[in-house]
């Protein structure tokens, strides 16, 4: 659930805050009371500094992982099955 909420906030930031737009509160009425606070936070100098720093660090990643939320442990069974199919 937390991953979905984080993704939703990221989408709001990309679609509305960065473009200076306001979402349709008729479609998302629960968002209206928190919208001003979200915009203030996402446009604050502290957040922008942190975002810039994070973007710079992300750009340094030469080998980003592609395992998803399950990580290595979840993939072991898939790899074992693929290996068995090859033999």
N, C-alpha and C positions, 0 to 999 in steps of 0.2 A: 504494500500500500504506500509506503514511504517513497518508493522509487517512482510510482505513478504521480504522487503529489509533486515531487521534485521536477519531473518531466513537464507537468502541467504549468508550474511556475516558470520554467524555462521557456515554454511555448508562449506564455503571456508576455514575457520579457522580449522575446524576438518579434512577435507579431504586433505588439502594441506599445510597450514602453520605449523601445529603441526607435520606433517610428513616430513617437509622439501622438499616438492614437488612443482612443478610449473604446473598450469593448461594448457590445450591446448588452446592457444590463437586463433587458427583457429575457434574453436567452440564458444569462447567468446571474440571477438575482442575488445569490448568496455572495457574490464577489463585490458588489457595490460598497458595503460598509468598510471593506479592507483595501479598496483600490487606491485611495490616496496614500495610505501608509506604504503599500507596495511600491508605488511610483517614487515616493520620497526615498525609500530605502535603496531602490535600484538606481537612482540618479545621484545618490550621495557620493561625495568624494572618497569616503572610506571604501564603499563598495566598488567604485570604479577603479580605485587603486588595486584592490584585491583581485578584481576581474582581470585587469591588465597583467598583473603578476602571474595569475593562474594560466592565462593564455600564453604568456612567454614560456612558462614551464612546460605546458602541453606541447608547444612547438619543438621543444628539445627532445621529445620522445622519438627515438630512432626505431624502436621495435615495440609499438603499442600492442597490448594483449587483445585477443579476439575470442576469449573463452566465454564471455557473458557473465551473468550474475552467479552462475553455479560454480565457476572456476574450474580448476584442474580436477578436483575430486569428482565432479559431476561427469566430466568427459572420459574418465578412465574406463568406465563400462562401455562407452561408445567405441573407444579405440580398441578395447579387447574384442568386441564383436567384429569390427572391421578387420582386425588381424586374423580372427578365426575364419572369416569369409574368404580371405586370401589363401588360406591353407587348405 
